[in-house]
Amino acid sequence: MTDVKQLAEYCVPAASVGAAAGLIAGGLAAFVGQPAGWAVVTGLGLGVPLILFGSGYAVLVALGKVPAGVFAPAAVYWVIAFPLALLVHSVVTAWVITGSPGLPPEPWKFLAFRALVSMGFAIGFLWMQEQIGRLWWPHILDRNVYARRVVEQYTHLATALAARKAATGRNR
């Protein structure tokens, strides 16, 4: 059970990204004049899947299945997860508003377009997770093996990049 608690604690930055996306979606819905209940459904309908998928990605990093700080695995993950999160959002929103769940018109086109725009989300997710994580993970480093492992990965990556930069600078 300690491992699950440590993973959950480690995933706070990734979950925060999904929560922020949900808050923004709900806020935008309210801003454009949707009723408060619809805005809440919009925020939760998008935020909850993104929290879960974001935490899933963080677990893959924590367990060493995906390298920390590398864009390609994040892009592959989000090209699948982002369209699915938006599909869940669409189904939940339709269910609450119309009373019955339903797929969007032309679901394959819906998913394909969201897969195309997922790269932007992947970039933003990775950047935000790292920015929040660099503030969060040092606080839990002493008691959380996953945070320690990922911080060590980032430290190794930074050292390798600095060495490469130094070597390139000497060759000029």
Secondary structure, DSSP 8 states (H G I E B T S, - for coil): -HHHHHHHHHTHHHHHHHHHHHHHHHHHHHHTT--HHHHHHHHHHHHHHHHHHHHHHHHHHHTTSS-TT-HHHHHHHHHHHHHHHHHHHHHHHHHHHHSS----SSHHHHHHHHHHHHHHHHHHHHHHHHHHHHHHHHHHTTT-HHHHHHHHHHHHHHHHHHHHHHHHHHT-
